[in-house]
């Protein structure tokens, strides 16, 4: 998704692809789930940005497998990136229930499933970059 597009378009496009693929993945693995994230509500961007960061970063799904867990669905093109700022929110949610990421590479049509704990283990070894539109640092994470 092009960072030059308006935020509401960027959020909707990437979440649509990732969440649909994630739901297919969860269904194939017989995991019950319920939508939880903000993209299942029609919240205008001007209201969304007023909310606390941890609430804006609520995981996309609450899931029931062998144990309850959160799942965050992310789409990416070739390189999986996580903003440094978002890690704090993900740590918060992971304290309440384990957090997992479903990551779908739209460029290569591949999917990955990784725990937040495993992502944290990878962070010290990751390259970083800075988004040109908001100057936020991100980690390039190998899945």
RAMOCOR-V882768 format. One record per pair of residues at least 12 apart in sequence whose C-alpha atoms are under 6 Angstrom apart, sorted by the first residue. I is the first residue (numbers start at 0). J is the second residue. If there is no record, write none. Layout:
i: {I/I}
j: {J/J}
//
This chain:
i: {13/17/17/17/17/18/30/30/31/31/32/32/33/33/34/34/35/35/36/36/36/53/58/58/59/68/68/68/69/70/70/70/71/72/72/72/73/74/74/74/75/76/76/76/77/77/79/79/80/80/81/81/82/82/83/83/98/99/99/99/100/100/125/125/126/126/127}
j: {74/72/73/74/103/72/63/64/62/63/61/62/60/61/59/60/59/60/57/58/59/88/70/71/71/96/97/98/98/98/99/100/100/100/101/102/102/102/103/104/104/104/105/106/104/106/139/140/138/139/137/138/136/137/136/137/115/113/114/115/112/113/139/140/138/139/139}
//
